[in-house]
Amino acid sequence: MLRIELAFIAMVAVVVVSNVAVLFPINDWLTWGAFSYPVSFLITEMTAWFHGSKKARNVVYVGFAVGIMISIVLSTPRIAMASGCAFLFSQLLDITVFGRLRNISVWWVAPIGASMLASMVDSALFWSLAFYGEDVPFVTWAIGDTFVKFAVDMLMLLPFRMAFAKQIARKV
């Protein structure tokens, strides 16, 4: 079972690491932030599964507040604010969609459907708010970021399945 304290710590860590990693482009299609951020959806969905939507929203609110304060110092204020906006909206969307899909008999539909939709929304909001008007390839970064998020979302099915093996087996 995911302890709620660990969910809070993990969420803050993912937000801060992602906001710093986005400052380091790999090429015109990717930054390092694309690889860490999708883990936030796993944290949200595991919290929602074990503790309910209300506790998952609390984890998001704490991750938002603490993560943004730290990110303002370690990243840039513009990235921290863009991240906060995108994070809050996409995480709350993830919780809502996950909650509506979790009773579907195929176990992977809820985590992958919620994560992928939230990943698209997060990328669109973040990249347009953080880098619009800057002399950087933010559109291609947004596209590359989204595809990496989809791949990581798929990889996160493995730890999700392992964490919920007993509950999922009962549903099948």
Salt bridges, closest charged atoms under 4 A:
GLU5 OE1 - ARG3 NH2 3.18
ASP122 OD2 - LYS149 NZ 2.50
GLU134 OE2 - ARG78 NH1 2.85
ASP145 OD2 - LYS149 NZ 2.92
